[in-house]
Amino acid sequence: MRDDEQRSFTELWMSSRVEAGASPEVAARAASEGRVAAALTREDVRAYIAVADGRPVGFAVAATSPFSALTEAPCVTIDQLYVVPEARKHGVAKQLMGAVSLYADSRGCDQIGCNVPAQDRDANRFFARLGFSSQVVRRITTVSALRRRLGAADEQRQHSLDALLHRRRSLRARAAASANRLAG
């Protein structure tokens, strides 16, 4: 990607992040740290920019990888698809999807997947109209949150075990006391 294309892509990417709820500072920091540039230089990543009237109006980012960790079948995954609000409903996203489909053909991929936020109703409708169907639900949590939950489950399990042992000991003690009264 040429320097001017990379600048245009980075500006569009920052706009997409801000529209998705990130602060402009966070988006700018990610771009200035070189994360965007590094991703664009990876061999398995391809980025496309849509231009209308000489102005960048959208982008698509696709990556090639196996469909899953347990299969060898290659798949192109659309990681991001973004069109500026004023250019939406003018066929820009469809043009970008056409470029992605040509890329998938060139990589020998039979399938194209996409990552779509569950709450983005318009994006989900767009992909559904193009024949994409839900295959999996990808749930995400932080490592620290998972560890807290796992720790809470362990504590709960230990508490249940302690309570069971306490009840058994109590029953044994009552049975022994009752047997002693009957014997004596």
Secondary structure, 3 states (H helix, E strand, C coil): CCHHHHHHHHHHHHHHHHHCCCCHHHHHHHHHCCHHHHHHHCCCEEEEEEEECCEEEEEEEEEEEECCCCCCCEEEEEEEEEECHHHCCCCHHHHHHHHHHHHHHHCCCCEEEECCCCCCHHHHHHHHHCCCCCCCCCCCCCHHHHHHHHHHHHHHHHHHHHHHHHHHHHHHHHHHHHHHHHHC
